[in-house]
Amino acid sequence: MNSTGQAISRIDGHAKVTGAARYSAEQPLPRLAHAVLVPSTIASGRVVTIDSAAASAMPGVLLVMTHLSAPRLPAGGMAGAASPPAGRVLNLLQDDRVHYNNQPVALVVADTLEHAQAAAQNLRIAYKKETVQLDFERAKKNPYKPEKAKDEAADTRRGDIESGRRNAAAVVEAVYTTPMEHHNPMEPHATVAAWDGDRLTLYDSTQYVSGVRNTVAKTLGISPENVRVVCPYVGGGFGCKGSTWSHVVLAAMAARQLGQPVKLVLERPQMFGPVGHRPNTEQRIMLAASRDGKFTAMRHDVIASTSRMEDWLETAALTSRMLYACPNQQTSHRLARLDTGTPTFMRAPGEASGTFALESAVDELSYALQIDPIQLRLQNYAEQDPESGKPWSSKSLRECYRSGAERFGWSRRTPQPRSMRKGEMLVGMGMATATYPANRSAASASAVILPDGSAIVRSGSQDLGTGTYTIMTQIAADALGLPLERVKFELGDTDMPRAPVSGGSQSAASVAPAVKAAALAVRRKLVELALADGESPLSGLQAENVTVENGWLTAQADPRRREPFAAVIARHGGTALEASADAKPGEEKQQYAHHSFGAVFAEVHVDPELGVIRVERIVGSYGIGRLLNQKTGHSQLMGGIVWGAGMALMEKTEIDARYGRAVNSNLAEYHVPVNADIGSIDIIVVNEDDQHINSLGAKGIGEIGITGVAAAIANAVYHATGKRVRDLPVTLDKLL
């Protein structure tokens, strides 16, 4: 029986729970020095003086690196910034400019972490402050148009939007906002840099080992072949580890200057500023419909914050372009500059914030028309991509609505706000649509059958805790015809075949076809070797007449004619067999629109006196192609839903308007959900096999789980209370 799709426990689970899994900061290199980042305390201006004499004289201090002493880099440290997503504008101590609070302005290296921390606190830095813009409300009054929205135009228009509005029976026009949010993975950013002559090895916590290699090589002006990046485990990434940030290059610079390995781990407050965030958005939506609920016009205008250094766009209107059939539509994206660090990808960038606004507006329209929210969505079901006109590669959204509503008990909902109670608590039921692009990129893999008949399969991908080790082992084992325990899958090293960034929900869809192809290729070599061998019991057969299962080659017509992998290899010198394979998207991207879809249902209980909100239960139903592992897939979707609950009710970075410092830069005050905050989560995966995405029929699932959740919860809060909160997070003060 094939293991692919089965609920196999994590291959890496034992190593993680026993502490054997070695993360980036845990590499035991000899003569390892410890670096501490010294961040700016102003948001805009210049460093006037840095007095490092006292710090340099402290016990154990090996190096104090500032803009006055740092090595000069090609193009002022900007050489690697032209290759997003991995390459960003970095702050590498090349000048005295300060662009945001928490920007690196010095690096202290010592023999122990404690010595480095003590010396860092003894640096005396004077600044010349400049006028800052930290108020999004003011900044958005002077927006500007970005060049594009991902790979699409920043603005779109189809049909006659004014005519569609004039002919409508109901119009909803509202403004929705989402705040700045920070990722806060359990493992902070961490890098260990070690030089061996001209060769650099980086143990870096990253979502993209190949991207780090290329960016660091360009930035330092060395050949990519002289940079190796290793990352077997990541303690959470969520987008912030998809790019190469300043600390990675600074660690490499310090290690080269000292001639010994250097470890640099960001402290939790340093996670707020230099390694990205989800930006603020203001989203204006106009949604018009006829009496029967057919959309006649839609407008979605987005203003998002970005930094002074770099344009980065939260593409919140992209979902509105494709989710519903609407003949008259207009979307736009604009940017507003703030004196903050540059935003970055944060789980479902654009889709998470965009579905909050769109799905809240659809809910508001359902009340205006007095149409059930599911029925309203079905009235505007898009049978093909409204923007491109392409057919969907697969779409099971109708079944998601049906199965989710049935499991949730949507039929028990009474439509009037404040009409449902449980004891003293107000009960609200809300729902929303979830969606995320089904992405795929080129990837490569290698497979080796060893003399003992076991196998090693490799690809330079990453496992962010999502289950990549496990699903790739399952796919490789099935393709090789070996039991799971006889296959070892390795990843996280640029010495392995190249794989794309583990972001955009694409690792499974990209790497799995390459793993399968490499495994099948080396299996063919083994079969051909046996068939051409006169001593083999399979000699003379055709390849199609041989079954490969459980480590044995067997003649289909005569099961007595069989032999194990190891016997074939032993007769041919005991030399391992190896094959490599590449896999990449073909013409299907031009022929089909690739998206995953889902429906999210939430029940909340709200205290009518105190406004306290409790998420009692969430049901999510998803059409995500073929699920490669029921257990890890369930965990992925559950994790996204939990994050969506945090987005709805808790997450917001509070910035000091004077200095630009995040005042809640810790896990005590930057609130994320804990077990006590989450009620029951029930997940349905509908049967879907998308043969237009890849040979396994699998779409990525890492990000769709968060989409729609914030809107479903906000819609449920409205149903419970009659108060519409359009500004995330939905907190009790907004209900009182």
Buried (B, 14 or more C-beta within 10 A) or exposed (E): EEBBBBEBEBBBBEBBEEEEBBBBBEBEBEEBBBBBBBBBBBBBBBBEEBEBEEBBEBEBBBBBBBBEBBBEBEEEBBBBBEBBBBBBBBBBBBEBBBBBBBBBBBBBBBBEBEBBBBBBEBBEBEBEBEEBBBEBEEBBEEBEEBEBBEEBEBBBEBBBBEEBBEEBBBBBEBEBBBBBBBBBBEBBBBBBBBBEEEEBBBBBBBBBBBBBBBBBBBBBEBEBEBBBBBBBBBBBBBBBBBBBBBBBBBBBBBBBBBEBBBBBBBEEBBBBBBBBBBBBBBBBBBBBBBEEBBBBBBBBBBBBBBBBBBBBBBBBBBBBBBBBBBBBBBBBBBBBBBBBBBBBBBBBBBBBBBBBBBBBBBBBBBBBBEBBBBEBBBBBEBEBBBBEEBBBBBBBBBBBBBBBBEBBEBEEBEBEBBBBEEEEBBBBBBBBBBBBBBBBBBBBBBBBBBBBBBBBBBBBBBBBBBBBBBBBBBBBBBBBBBEBEBBBBBBBBBEBBBBBBBBBBBBBBBBBBBBBBBBBBBBBBBBEBBBEBEEBBBEEBEEEBBBBEEBBBBBEEEEEBBBBBBBBBBBBEEEEBBBBBBBBBEEBBEEBBBBBBBBBBBBBBBBBEEBEBBBBBBBBBBBBBBBBBEBBBBBBBBBBBBBBBBBBBBBBBBBEEEBBBBEBBBEEEBBBBEEEBBBEBBBBBBEBEBEBBBEBBBBBBBBBBBBBBBBBBBBBBBBBBBBBBBBBBBBEEBBE
